[in-house]
């Protein structure tokens, strides 16, 4: 049997990084690795899916924004119990905690994972502070992995991580679950009340990093079509108010668990982020054969081949986003089908979950 692995995360929620971690845990478990997941905060999602797949889940019972020395002790107790060969952490707070626990508990290998080009709150000053914390604790980590080349370059340039200890392994997508399905498209479009109109989909947390106001203003510039936004978050009330004020043909669907069906029903995916890592939603869209219009944030260009699988535009510009949306809607049916096929091929060859899991396995076995 392969050596035990513990995946440490800041949280278990329906965010891109958390979804990737959960998929990786299940994929590793299916390939024979004894896997456990430890969440610093009490899980708000994904726990049941993990446990039903044979992945043990632990919580350090921390509260957002509140540090706790007990969390370090709890993590050390869990690690002494599980005796993993690799402690693989995800996101800023978990990365620091994984490094700190090495001071009080023997851990053979610590792997840190960067899920964003700039792991920060809305206050940009935090970026420099977090880079400094990564720099001074780097000796407690064996290797740092970024999910995008853009994220790796940003952290290397800031001297947050030495280039010699930096790797890139992308997020992975279940290309069997996210796949083109013409019959499902017909059913879901009927459920959504769609006729022949062009339907856009946006999916993600309603928060500042996703810059939905730019998306709504771009949608308001379209002569036709409809936008469905799947997700919840702190900005929902103001975004609903803005959509009403702009008169855009936009529907807020709330948090959904049928994203593969929605992707089949729609004709294009929108992403208007100002900060990203390697957005899971772009990989899911590509795997579904859904062309994308996305802003040039983080590793977006690694997931969207401009003018081949979609269009990439500067962030923060409703005009640029609207122009690319119009460009996609005005393509012929054949041109859109070619774009969809190219997107699917990119997802299968580069981002398929089994391909990505194999890269993590090779990294674990190096140490």
Buried (B, 14 or more C-beta within 10 A) or exposed (E): EBBBBBBBBBBBBBBBBBBBBBBBBBBBBEBEBBBBBBBBBEBEBBBEBBEEBEBBBBBBEBEEEEEEEEBBBBBBEBBEEBEBBBBBBBBBBBBBBBBBBBEEBEBEBBBBBBBBBBBBEEEEEBBEEBBEBBBEBBEBBBBBBBBBBBBBBBBBEBEBBEEEBBBBBBBBBBBEEBBBBEEBBEEBBEEBEBEEEBBBBBBBBBBBBBBBBBBBBBBBBBEEBBBBBBBBBEBBEEBBEBBEEBEBBBBBBEEBEBBBBBBBBBBBBBBBBBBBBBBBBBBBBBBBBBBBBBBBBBBBBBBBBBEEBBBBBEBBBBEBBBBBBBEBBEBEEEEBEBBBEBBBEBBBEBBBBEBBBBBBBEBBEEE
